[in-house]
Amino acid sequence: MAGALEDEFDEDYAPDDPAHDVAPPYWFPGTRMPDEARRIGLTHHVPDGALLDFAGHLDPTRTYHRVVAWVMLVVFGLPVIFYVIRLAQDLGVH
């Protein structure tokens, strides 16, 4: 029967057949995560992996997504800039 879910009672079921290795759907969290991130154990379940997964789902052709990317860049980059300015001030005073 076409379209029916396959199970072990189907005649053509072979769990070791490569054709039956079902890939996760494109909407499954973590599918757009870089291979390096997955290799070190980042998934959408950990905070850093969730952030990376979220950023990976941004579409550069959409204006709203570009705005979100710039806001994320400012939010995560501004503390670094402030730290460098404060470090430069502290080194200049001594």
C-alpha positions as CSV (number, residue, x, y, z in Angstrom):
1,M,0.0,0.0,0.0
2,A,1.6,3.3,-1.1
3,G,2.0,6.0,1.5
4,A,1.6,3.6,4.5
5,L,4.1,3.7,7.2
6,E,6.7,0.9,7.0
7,D,7.2,-1.4,9.9
8,E,8.7,-4.8,10.5
9,F,5.6,-6.6,9.3
10,D,5.9,-5.2,5.8
11,E,7.3,-7.6,3.1
12,D,9.9,-5.1,1.9
13,Y,11.1,-4.1,5.4
14,A,14.9,-4.4,5.8
15,P,16.3,-2.3,8.7
16,D,19.8,-2.5,7.3
17,D,18.8,-1.4,3.8
18,P,20.2,2.1,3.2
19,A,17.0,3.2,1.5
20,H,15.2,2.8,4.8
21,D,17.6,5.1,6.7
22,V,15.2,7.9,7.3
23,A,16.9,11.3,7.6
24,P,15.5,13.7,10.1
25,P,13.0,16.2,8.5
26,Y,14.3,19.6,7.4
27,W,12.4,21.3,10.2
28,F,14.0,19.1,12.9
29,P,16.0,21.4,15.3
30,G,19.7,21.1,14.8
31,T,19.8,20.2,11.2
32,R,21.4,23.5,10.1
33,M,24.0,23.3,12.8
34,P,27.6,23.1,11.5
35,D,29.3,19.7,11.6
36,E,31.9,21.1,13.9
37,A,29.3,22.1,16.4
38,R,27.6,18.8,16.3
39,R,31.0,17.0,16.6
40,I,31.7,18.8,19.9
41,G,28.3,17.9,21.3
42,L,26.3,21.1,20.7
43,T,22.6,20.5,20.2
44,H,19.5,22.7,20.3
45,H,19.1,21.5,24.0
46,V,22.1,23.5,25.3
47,P,22.1,27.3,25.4
48,D,25.0,27.8,23.1
49,G,23.7,25.2,20.6
50,A,20.2,26.7,20.7
51,L,21.6,30.1,19.9
52,L,23.7,28.7,17.1
53,D,20.6,26.8,15.8
54,F,18.5,29.9,16.0
55,A,21.0,32.0,14.1
56,G,21.4,29.2,11.5
57,H,17.7,29.4,10.7
58,L,17.8,33.1,9.8
59,D,17.2,33.7,6.2
60,P,19.3,36.5,4.7
61,T,16.7,37.2,2.0
62,R,14.1,38.3,4.6
63,T,14.5,41.9,5.9
64,Y,13.2,41.0,9.4
65,H,15.8,38.2,9.7
66,R,18.6,40.6,8.7
67,V,17.4,43.0,11.4
68,V,17.4,40.2,14.0
69,A,20.9,39.2,13.0
70,W,22.1,42.8,13.4
71,V,20.5,43.1,16.8
72,M,22.1,39.9,17.9
73,L,25.5,41.2,16.6
74,V,25.0,44.4,18.7
75,V,23.8,42.5,21.8
76,F,26.7,40.1,21.8
77,G,29.4,42.5,20.4
78,L,28.7,45.5,22.6
79,P,29.9,44.0,25.9
80,V,33.2,43.0,24.2
81,I,33.6,46.5,23.0
82,F,32.8,48.0,26.4
83,Y,35.3,45.6,28.0
84,V,38.1,46.5,25.6
85,I,37.4,50.3,26.3
86,R,37.5,49.7,30.0
87,L,40.7,47.6,29.7
88,A,42.3,50.4,27.7
89,Q,41.3,52.9,30.3
90,D,42.6,50.8,33.2
91,L,45.9,50.2,31.4
92,G,46.3,53.9,30.6
93,V,45.7,55.0,34.2
94,H,48.4,52.9,35.7
